[in-house]
Amino acid sequence: MAVFVVLQLLPGGPLAVYAADPSLTAEDLERLKAHFGLNDPIPIRYLKWLSTMARGDLGYSQVTHQAVGTMLGDRLPNTIYLQSIAFLATLLIAIPVGIVSAVRQYSWVDHAATLFAFVGHAVPTFWSGLLVIILFAVKFREWGLPSLPASGMTTLGAETTLTDRLAHLVLPVAVLALFNAAHYTRYVRSSMLDVLHQDYVRTARGKGLTETLLIWRHALKNASLPVITVITLDLPALFSGAVVIESIFAWPGMGRLFLESAARFDYAVLMGVVTISAALVIASTFLADLFYCWLDPRIRLA
């Protein structure tokens, strides 16, 4: 609702894309306002949009004249494809590094992990993305080394193969995974340190339980609760599209669609992306509650 109201109040409003057309007269714009119901008060417009959205109709793009649902359906699988692999790579980096950092607290491994976390999270993705493109796509080609593709999901004009698709994934996944892993590593380390100092851990260690079994079966499970909270809060942002990464690497996903629609004042598409993001917030929060119950027997849903 807040986004809808803000979009209505911006200069030009939903007809901004038409106002830039010199072939349209003031009378034409007035007829378009009447056609789209823009002469109604904003609360009435919102209720109309809400009723059509509840029926599964997100409207039509004012630029491409395609159904918004169709446009989102074309882009969402691409975003899920990229973000799922990046998310898996993130966990494969963050969890082991965070555990080792906690187990070997104040060692050189811990200091290296801490440095990685601070530097990785401090470097913005738009800068690191451009940097890896310059190095691995441009400079490597100039130096005669095997280079990686810098944009798109596949090579245009070439046969789509598994190797080609994986090559296009390397750079965007690497940038996303390293940035997010730097963020999650600190949470894993902090949670593990809290758990490793609990009485039940010392008791289990005193009974002769192996360190590997103690960490992976007991400590990690209980340390996962705060990490899951952070991850589930980040999931909507991940799967509604990483705007910066998809723009830099020309990835045809939701994030790039959102940026293109904002530049073209395509209000219907913007509201469609926001609606999906809002639904993902609700779904991810519910998913977090289910994970809590699975990980901690003390938590039960009434």
N, C-alpha and C positions, 0 to 999 in steps of 0.2 A: 504493500500500500504506500509506504514512504517513497519507494522508487517511482511508482506510478505518478504520485503527486509532483515529485521533483521534475520528472520528464514533461509533465503538462505545463509547468511554470517556466521552463527554459525558453529563451528567446526563439520565437518561431513556432514553438510547440510541436505537436505531431506533424504539422504541415511544413516544417522547415525544409524538407527535401523538395517540396514543390515550390516554396517561396524563392528558391535559388534559380528556378527556371524562368528565363526572361520571356518566354512565349506565353506565359500565363498572366492574365490580367487580374486586377483586384476582384472583378466579378467572378472570374473562374475560381479564385481562392475561396470566395464566399460560398459558392456552390459546393466546393469540396468540404468546407466546414459543415454545411447542412447535411451533405451525404454521409460523412463520418460521425455525425452527431456531436460535433465539437462545440456547438452552441449551447449544449446542456451544461449545467454546473458540474464541477469536477467530481463531487460525490456520486452524481448520477452516472457519469461516465465510468467511474470505477466499478460501480455495481453492475453495469452492463458488461464490462470486461470480465468481471469476476464470474458472472453467470455463464458467459460463453466459455471461459476457461474451465469451469466445473464440468462442462459437457465434453471436454477434451479438445476444444477448438481454440487455438492460440492466435487465430487471425491470419492475415496475409502480409507479406513483406511489401512495403510501399516502394521498394526499389526494384526487386526482381519479380514481384507479383506472384511468388510461390507461397504455398502454405507454410507457415512458420514451423509447424510440426514436421513437415517433410524436410525442411532445411536443417532442423535440429537432429532429425533422425539420420541424415547423411553425415553430419559432423560428429555426433556423439560417439559412435563406434571408434572413430580415429583417435579421439581423446582418451577413451577407455583403454585402447590398445597401447598408446604411449605411456599413460600414467600408471597403468597396472604394472608394466615392466619396470618403470622407474621406481615405483613404490616397492616392488619386490627387491630391486637392487639396493634401495635405501635401507631396508630392514636387514639385508645380508651384510651391509657394512656397519650400521649403527649398533645392532645388538651385540655382535662379537667384540667390537671395539669398546663399547660401553662396559661390557662385562670384564674384559681384561683390564681396563682402566680402573675399575672399582676393586678388583681382586688384588691388583698390584699398585695399590694407592701410593702416591708420591714417588714411584719409580720413574725411570726414564720413559717407560712405555706410557705411563699415566700423563707425564708432561707432554709427550708427543701427541697423545690423543686430545689433550686439552688444547694444545696449539692448533691441531687440525680443526677442532670444533669451533674455536673462536675465529680463525681465519676463514674457514669455509662458510660460516654463517654471516660474516661481515662483508664478504665479497658479493656484490649484487649479481644476480643471474644475467642481467643484460650485458654486464661487462665481461663476465667469464664466458658467456655464450659467444660473444664477438671474438674474444681472445682465442677460443678453441677453433673457431672457423678460420681465423687468420693463420693459425699455426698448422692445424691438421688438414685443412682443406686447400689453403692457398700456398703456404710456404712449402709444405711437403711436396706439392706438385711441382713447384719451382725447383726444388732440390732433387727432383727425380726419385723421391721416395713414394711408397704406396700412400695415397691420400684417401680421405673419407669424404663422402658427399656432404654438402653444407645445407641443403634445403630439400623439402618435400619428403614424401613417403617412398617413392620409387623414382628411378631414372626415366625421364621423359623420352619416349621414342625407342626405348629398349624393352626387351622381354622381362617381365616381372618374375624374379626368382627369389627363393628364400634368402640367398646370400645378399642380394641387392637390398631386400627389405631390412635385413639385419644391419647392413652397412649404414643405412639411413637412420637407424635407431641409435647408433653408438654415441654420437655427439650430444643430441638432446637428452638422452637417458643419463649420460655421464654427468652433465651439468646439473640436472634435476636431482639425481641421486646423491651427488656429493654435497650439494647445498642442503638438502633435507636431512641427510645422514649427520651432518655437522650439528644440526638442530636437535635431532633425537638422541645423539650420543650423550649429550649432557644430561638428559632426563634418565636414560638407562643407567648411567654411572651414579647419579644421585640416588635413584631408587634402590639400586643394588647395595650401595653403601648403607642405607638405612636398614635394609633387610639383613645384611651380613652381620650386623651388630645386635641382632635380636637374640633372646635367650634360647629359642628353639633351635637356631642355627648352631649355637655353641654346644647345645646338648647333642644334636645329631653328629656333630664333629667329634665330640667326646665318646660317642658310642662306636666310633670307627667307620662311619660312613665315608666313602671316598669323596674327595673334593669335587670331582667332575659330577658325580650324581647329586651331591649336595647343591651345587650351583645350578645345574640345568633342570633338576626335577623340583626342587623345593624353593630355593632363593629366587630364581628367575620368575617362577609362576606368581609369587606374591609381589615381586617388584614390578610386574607388568601392569598393575592397575593404574598408576599415574601415567605411564607411557601410553596405555590404551586411550586414556582421556584426551591426551594431546593429539594422538593420531586420528581419533574419530572427529575431533574438532577441525582437523586439517583436511579430512577426506572430501568435504564439499568443494573446497578450493581446488583440490587436486583433480577431481573428476568433472568439474564444470569448466575446467580448462586453465592451463597455465598461460595466461595472456602473453607474458613477455617471451617465454620460450617458444611458443607456437608462432609468434610473430617473427622472431629472429630466424628460426629455422624453416619458415614458410610451411608449417605443419597445418594441414587442413582440418583443424579441430574446432572445438567450441570456443576456446580462448581467442583464436584468430577471428572467428565469426563475430564474436562480441566486439572486438576492436574495429573490425570493418563496419559493423552496423552502427557503432557510435560515431565513426567518421562520416557516415552517410545519413545520420539522423534517422535510422530505420528503427522507429520506436517499437513496433510490434515484435521484431526479433530480439531487441534488448529485453523486453518484458518476458519473452519466452525463456531466454537464458537465465534471467533472475528467478523466474518461477521454478525452473529445474534446480537451481542452486538452493532455493528455500526448501524444496522437497528433500534434497539431499541432506540438509542440516537436520531435519526431523528424523529421517531414516538413520543417519549415522549416530544420532543421540540415542535412539532406541537400540541400535546395534551395540553401542557401548554398554548399555544396561544388561543386555544378554551376555556379553563377554564377562562382565563383573560377576554374574551369577555362576558362570562356568568356571572361572578362575578361583573364586573365593567361596567356599561352601557356607561361610557365615552370612553371605548376602543372598536373600531370597526375595522374589517378587511376591507381593501379597496377592 
